């Protein structure tokens, strides 16, 4: 049975079909690899775009360190200058009260 020409022809056809399937599989595999590589590149570009948009919207294009310095400076001013701000506002209030008093007195003198 093994030496029968019919078996060799069948084996030859099976081998040829196997080689054809291997070629098709390799071709499809290469297509899938190329498609995945393209998708990877597109996603990487879109990720970078999203990072840039998020960075721009978060700090308006300023570097985060510059924003941090400004916030730190303002925080120091607000926390250490509270007594000075209170005195300044009291002087302003006293000045407005003095002006009002002068206007009231002036209104009483003039008939």
TAMO-V657300 format. One record per backbone hydrogen bond with DSSP energy under -0.5 kcal/mol. CO is the residue of the C=O (numbers start at 1). NH is the residue of the N-H. Records with the same first field share a line. If there is no record, write none. Layout:
# TAMO-V657300
CO->NH  NH
This chain:
# TAMO-V657300
1->4
4->7  8
5->9
6->10
7->11
8->12
9->13
10->14
11->15
12->16
13->17
14->18
15->19
16->20
17->21
18->22
19->23
20->24
21->25
22->26
23->27
24->28
25->29
26->30
27->31
28->32
29->33
30->34
31->35
32->36
33->37
34->38
35->39
36->40
37->41
38->42
39->43
40->44
41->45
42->46
43->47
44->48
45->49
46->50
47->51
48->52
49->53
50->54
51->55
52->56
53->57
54->58
55->59  61
56->60
59->62
63->66  67
64->68
65->69
66->70
67->71
68->72
69->73
70->74
71->75
72->76
73->77
74->78
75->79
76->80
77->81
81->85
82->86
83->87
84->88
85->89
86->90
87->91
88->92
89->93
90->94
91->95
92->96
93->97
94->98
95->99
96->100
97->101
98->102
99->103
100->104
101->105
102->106
103->107
104->108
105->109
106->110
109->111
